[in-house]
């Protein structure tokens, strides 16, 4: 072992051996035939263009791709050179070896270009994404909604009955731990990416909008088919998940800039929050720094515009053009527990917000008018947004609503069996249900009221009106759900009925400390965090995501898969790759 290590160190130390900094797409990339991507070579020093040789399967890369490189002698003013071809594509499926040499600089990566059948297997794809959806969310939603008697569930979630199942790996190109941007981007492009990146490879470019782009499924559909595209989310439409359907940026916070990508693709059906980024800066509440009015631009493009649930329902029913833009909140829409039951949050200001179920029903009524079919992405955004601040009742009630949207998809598929339904999460949260919290146990210390094993018993949620939601979340024996990662905070062991939970706040040192607003809640316990002091909420987990599916192509989803593999299943079902005739014409 010692001699092997010394040999490796000697090899690394040999003068004159260097490597190209990066090639994009990266090694082991799987790419849909005919899909566009930016091909970029980054060199670790300044190299004259005449000294750079790039081949694909031994053939000159420019000749093979039918396009010339743009040479950048000093990228962003630094002493490093780059080559780039925008909107490159490879039509013929197969294995490709990309080799770069530039004097003492070399790099080799492998690509796998995959084709799809010439004939479509699915007319429609409904992709339902529970943001942060973890096993504990599903278990808690099932118990809270259906109940459990003598160890058996009293009912099933809609997603429980989707026959195909797979475990999905979510890691990014730069970390085993991922965020919603790169994970959703992987589903939508078939390419891995870095944390905070949407539809791009994270390169060394200084501008967040100049990184090598990966074509999204919506762009491919728009370019190659006459299918419709729909986006439904309770979050801002510029947030990571909905933006990944259309967007390209290294910095997911570029929300104003992502509006250009949304308008370029023009999905026929767009519903959610984030109206502040649609409005020109002269409009009160706008978050733009220019005078672009995207509401007016969409209207001019033939869209009906709705701002309330009633307007949405009417527009969906009457829209002959099949184009609808619904904007129901300047930011993220209120979560189900606040919107539907407690009337908290910002419901007083925005009382007519639709839920995920209502938005999805409207989407299907509009998109199904297209005889060529549709791709619809539906996000259950509040599952994640309430899991970060450890607000478990809000997260679980929204999991129930998300599952009701799954039921809507299943009902649609009964009369439209050529519909592929995929239900998954983008990442997980480090949370588990360990038993119950029983207020009737004696004593003042709330932690002593936590029941595990036989002491847990069963929660006493009820659903007298049979709407699928618990009549109350503040029952006397409720689920004990906790996170395995957290900042300093006061655990109250109770639902937060006044407003969503804010576990930590900044002190004068800009460190996050326990929010003392909860300090005097009877029985509250200070939990010393296990996250760095710059964390104000819980974080994502690296655990695999559970995916379930039904419909044409669902049988391909099984075992362990990367999130990029799910894109391939959707592309295959919709036959989005080049046909053999097109491939022949491309040669």
Secondary structure, DSSP 4 states (H G I P E B T S, - for coil): -HHHHHHHHHHHH-TT-EE-SEEESPTTEEEETT--EEEEEE-SS---GGG-EEEETTEEHHHHHTSPPEEESSGGGSS--EEEEEEE---S-EEEEEEEEETTEEEEEEEEEE---SS-S-SEEEEEEETT--HHHHHHHHHHHH-EETTEESS--GGGG--EEEEEE---SS-SS--HHHHHHHHHHSS---TT-BSB---S-SSTT-SPBB--HHHHHHHH---EEEEEEEEETTSHHHHHTT--BS-TT-HHHHHHHHHHH--SEEEEE-GGGTS-TTSTT---SS---HHHHHHHTT-EEESSHHHHHHHHHH-SS--EEEE--SSSPPPHIIIIII--TTTTTSTT---HHHHHHHHHHHHTT-TT-EEEEEEETHHHHHHHTT-HHHHHHHHHHHHHHHHHHHHHHHH-TTEEEEEEESSEESEEEEEEEETTSSSS-GGGGEE-GGGT-------TT-SSS-S-S--SEEEEEEES---SEEE-SS---SS----EEE-TTS-EEE-GGGTTSTT-EEE--SS-TT--S--EE-SPEEEEEESTTGGG-EEEEEHHHHHHHHHHHHT-SPPHHHHHHH-
